């Protein structure tokens, strides 16, 4: 049985709209109207759509609790706030994406489909074979299994973090602009801020780099963006 999408929204009109939109698109969905209920239901879900402004436990606290227990569950923030800092904070604590109210139903469905299509969880979280994993120094990325490890220890990555890491690892040495990364990972329909990329890169680096002041894997290309280390190139003498 397909796991439902959990919609966490205190406005009943928007809650019913989300259920109708998702249902018409073929996605089973459940709706709860506060953070406390969300924390009792999120483990049933394949994806969470989470309003930030909730009574009692707010959306940021819910997001933090979910991410503490599950780094991979796709999570989209739904917010009426135009405050960029609030969005950045949500992304920093683990949200994969965000949509501002009022939202376009087609855009919301496109974001949902992209997350579910690209980053469906593997269940056990262990490597499952298939394409040969990519190895760079002490980092191993198994794209088919949606699994990454550093020095033999599994990494807890969100869907977007894994998507970024996979994209970089498939193209070692290639420079990506922020626009390139937004288009490849968030999709051409994404209409958010460029600094969304910076926030995710910083969060990913904090999980794979030993020294953030001298990154080994995700390198900054000044005036361009970022590139992944190319282990086939020999350092200059």
C-alpha positions in Angstrom: 0.0 0.0 0.0 1.3 3.5 -0.9 2.2 5.6 2.1 0.2 8.8 2.3 1.5 12.4 2.1 1.1 14.1 5.5 -0.3 17.7 5.3 0.2 19.7 8.4 -1.8 22.9 8.2 -4.0 24.7 10.8 -6.2 26.5 8.2 -9.0 24.0 7.4 -9.6 25.6 4.0 -6.0 25.1 2.9 -5.9 21.7 4.5 -8.9 20.5 2.5 -7.4 22.1 -0.6 -4.2 20.2 -0.2 -6.0 16.9 0.3 -8.1 17.6 -2.8 -5.1 18.6 -5.0 -3.1 15.6 -3.9 -6.0 13.2 -4.2 -6.9 14.4 -7.7 -3.2 13.8 -8.7 -3.4 10.2 -7.3 -1.6 10.7 -4.0 -3.2 9.4 -0.9 -3.0 12.1 1.8 -3.9 12.8 5.4 -4.3 16.2 7.1 -3.6 17.3 10.7 -4.0 20.7 12.0 -1.3 21.1 14.6 2.3 20.2 15.4 1.6 17.8 18.1 -0.6 15.6 15.8 2.1 15.9 13.1 4.6 14.3 15.5 2.4 11.3 16.1 1.7 10.8 12.4 4.8 11.6 10.3 6.2 8.0 10.4 3.2 6.9 8.3 4.1 9.3 5.5 6.0 9.2 2.3 6.4 13.0 2.3 5.5 15.8 4.7 4.0 19.2 3.6 4.5 21.3 6.7 3.1 24.8 7.5 5.5 26.9 9.7 2.8 28.8 11.5 1.1 26.2 13.7 -0.6 26.4 17.1 1.4 24.9 20.0 4.4 23.2 18.5 5.4 25.3 15.4 6.5 24.0 12.1 10.2 24.6 12.6 10.1 22.5 15.8 8.3 19.8 14.0 10.8 19.8 11.2 13.7 19.6 13.7 12.1 16.6 15.5 11.5 14.8 12.3 15.0 15.4 11.1 16.5 14.1 14.4 14.8 10.8 13.8 14.8 10.5 10.0 17.2 12.4 7.7 15.7 11.2 4.4 12.0 11.7 4.6 11.1 14.4 2.0 9.8 17.5 3.6 8.4 20.7 2.0 7.8 23.8 4.1 4.6 25.7 3.4 4.8 29.3 4.6 3.0 32.6 4.3 6.1 34.4 5.6 8.1 36.6 3.3 11.0 36.7 5.8 14.0 35.2 4.0 15.7 34.4 7.3 12.8 32.1 8.3 13.0 30.2 5.1 16.8 29.8 5.4 16.4 28.6 9.0 13.9 26.0 7.9 16.3 24.8 5.1 19.2 24.7 7.6 17.4 22.4 10.0 16.4 20.0 7.3 13.6 21.0 5.0 14.1 19.9 1.4 12.1 22.6 -0.3 9.6 25.4 0.5 6.5 26.9 -1.1 5.0 30.3 -0.1 1.3 31.0 0.2 -0.7 31.6 -1.8 0.6 28.8 -3.9 0.0 27.5 -7.4 -1.4 24.0 -7.1 0.5 22.8 -10.2 3.8 24.0 -8.8 3.1 22.3 -5.5 2.3 19.0 -7.3 5.5 19.4 -9.4 7.6 19.8 -6.3 5.9 16.8 -4.6 6.4 14.6 -7.7 10.0 15.6 -8.1 10.9 14.7 -4.4 9.0 11.4 -4.5 10.4 10.5 -7.9 14.0 11.3 -7.2 14.4 10.5 -3.6 12.2 7.6 -2.6 13.7 6.0 0.4 15.2 2.5 0.2 13.7 1.3 3.5 16.7 -0.4 5.3 19.2 2.3 4.3 21.9 -0.2 3.3 23.6 -0.5 0.0 21.6 -2.6 -2.5 24.0 -3.1 -5.4 23.3 -2.0 -9.0 25.5 0.7 -10.4 29.0 0.7 -9.0 29.3 3.1 -6.0 31.3 6.3 -6.6 34.4 6.6 -4.3 36.3 9.8 -3.6 38.9 9.7 -0.9 37.0 8.4 2.2 33.6 9.1 0.8 31.4 6.4 -0.9 28.2 7.3 -2.7 25.8 4.6 -3.9 23.4 6.5 -6.1 21.0 3.5 -6.8 20.7 2.6 -3.2 20.4 6.3 -2.1 23.2 5.6 0.4 26.4 7.4 1.3 29.2 6.7 3.9 32.2 8.5 5.1 35.1 6.3 6.4 32.7 3.4 6.6 30.0 5.2 8.6 26.6 5.9 7.0 25.8 9.6 6.5 22.4 11.0 7.4 21.5 13.1 4.4 18.3 14.8 3.5 16.8 14.2 0.1 18.2 17.4 -1.3 21.6 16.9 0.3 21.9 13.5 -1.3 20.7 14.8 -4.7 23.4 17.5 -4.6 26.1 15.1 -3.5 25.1 12.6 -6.2 25.1 15.3 -8.9 28.6 16.5 -7.8 30.0 13.0 -7.6 28.8 12.1 -11.1 30.7 15.1 -12.5 34.0 15.4 -10.6 35.9 18.5 -11.5 33.0 20.2 -13.3 32.1 23.7 -12.1 28.4 24.2 -11.4 26.8 27.7 -11.0 24.0 28.2 -8.5 21.6 28.4 -11.4 22.9 25.0 -12.7 22.3 23.4 -9.3 18.9 25.0 -8.8 17.8 23.7 -12.2 19.2 20.2 -11.8 18.2 19.5 -8.2 15.2 21.8 -7.5 13.9 21.7 -11.1 13.2 24.5 -13.6 9.8 25.3 -11.9 11.6 26.4 -8.7 11.1 30.1 -8.1 12.9 30.5 -4.8 16.1 32.2 -3.8 19.6 31.4 -5.1 20.9 31.3 -1.5 18.8 28.1 -1.1 21.8 26.4 -2.8 24.3 28.0 -0.4 22.3 26.9 2.6 22.2 23.3 1.4 25.9 23.3 0.4 26.8 24.6 3.8 24.7 21.9 5.5 26.2 19.2 3.3 29.7 20.3 3.9 29.1 20.2 7.7 28.4 16.5 7.3 31.3 15.4 5.0 34.1 17.9 5.5 36.6 17.6 8.4 37.7 21.3 8.0 35.0 23.7 6.7 37.7 26.4 6.1 39.5 24.0 3.8 36.9 21.7 2.2 38.2 18.5 0.6 35.1 17.4 -1.4 32.9 20.3 -2.4 35.2 23.1 -3.5 34.2 26.7 -4.2 34.9 28.0 -7.7 35.2 31.8 -7.2 33.0 33.6 -9.7 31.2 30.4 -10.8 29.9 28.3 -7.9 31.0 24.9 -6.8 32.7 21.8 -8.0 33.4 18.3 -6.6 37.0 17.1 -6.1 38.5 15.2 -9.0 40.5 12.4 -7.6 41.9 11.5 -11.0 43.9 14.7 -11.2 47.3 14.7 -9.6 48.2 17.7 -7.5 50.9 19.9 -8.9 54.4 19.3 -7.5 
